[in-house]
Amino acid sequence: MVKIEVLGTGCAKCKSLAKNVDKAVAEAGVEAEVVKVESLQEIMNRGVMMTPALFIDGEAVAVGRAPSVAEIQGMLKR
């Protein structure tokens, strides 16, 4: 199972990223645990200075932007 974390405080881009992740996971048929991290302290502890950020299995794959559904699906296939 893949662990996907969406880091963001709830801004428009953060919400867009969360929706894109949900859609990408559903369309790809990937078994994944999706976690939303909204704690500013936790986000800073990860070294993220610009939200939203996307982590897959503990690795930052996008920071400061909301990748498209297709782009996220490509990240999940790696």
C-alpha positions as CSV (number, residue, x, y, z in Angstrom):
1,M,0.0,0.0,0.0
2,V,1.2,3.5,-0.9
3,K,1.2,6.3,1.6
4,I,0.3,9.6,0.1
5,E,0.5,12.8,2.2
6,V,-0.9,16.1,1.2
7,L,0.7,18.9,3.2
8,G,-1.2,22.2,3.3
9,T,-3.1,24.5,5.6
10,G,-6.3,24.6,3.5
11,C,-5.6,27.2,0.8
12,A,-7.2,26.9,-2.6
13,K,-4.1,25.1,-4.1
14,C,-4.0,22.7,-1.2
15,K,-7.7,21.8,-1.7
16,S,-7.0,21.4,-5.4
17,L,-4.1,19.1,-4.8
18,A,-6.2,16.9,-2.4
19,K,-8.9,16.6,-5.0
20,N,-6.4,15.7,-7.7
21,V,-4.8,13.0,-5.4
22,D,-8.2,11.5,-4.7
23,K,-9.1,11.4,-8.4
24,A,-5.7,10.0,-9.4
25,V,-5.8,7.2,-6.8
26,A,-9.4,6.3,-7.8
27,E,-8.7,6.3,-11.6
28,A,-5.4,4.4,-11.2
29,G,-6.9,1.7,-9.0
30,V,-4.0,2.1,-6.6
31,E,-4.3,0.9,-3.0
32,A,-3.3,3.9,-1.1
33,E,-3.6,5.6,2.3
34,V,-4.2,9.3,1.7
35,V,-3.4,11.6,4.7
36,K,-3.9,15.3,4.9
37,V,-1.4,17.1,7.0
38,E,-2.6,20.6,8.0
39,S,-0.4,21.3,11.1
40,L,1.9,24.1,10.3
41,Q,4.4,22.7,12.8
42,E,4.4,19.3,11.1
43,I,4.8,20.9,7.6
44,M,7.7,23.0,8.9
45,N,9.3,19.9,10.5
46,R,9.3,18.3,7.0
47,G,11.3,21.2,5.7
48,V,8.5,22.4,3.5
49,M,8.5,26.2,3.1
50,M,5.9,26.5,0.4
51,T,2.5,24.7,0.3
52,P,1.0,22.6,-1.0
53,A,3.4,19.7,-0.9
54,L,2.9,16.1,-2.0
55,F,4.8,13.2,-0.3
56,I,4.6,9.7,-1.6
57,D,6.0,7.0,0.8
58,G,7.8,9.7,2.8
59,E,9.5,11.3,-0.2
60,A,8.7,14.9,-1.4
61,V,7.6,14.7,-5.0
62,A,6.0,18.2,-5.4
63,V,6.4,21.3,-3.4
64,G,4.7,24.7,-3.9
65,R,2.4,23.5,-6.6
66,A,-0.6,21.2,-7.3
67,P,0.3,18.6,-9.9
68,S,-2.4,17.4,-12.3
69,V,-4.2,14.1,-12.0
70,A,-2.2,12.7,-14.9
71,E,1.1,13.8,-13.3
72,I,0.2,12.3,-10.0
73,Q,-0.7,9.0,-11.7
74,G,2.8,9.0,-13.3
75,M,4.3,9.6,-9.8
76,L,2.4,6.6,-8.4
77,K,3.7,4.3,-11.1
78,R,7.4,4.9,-10.2
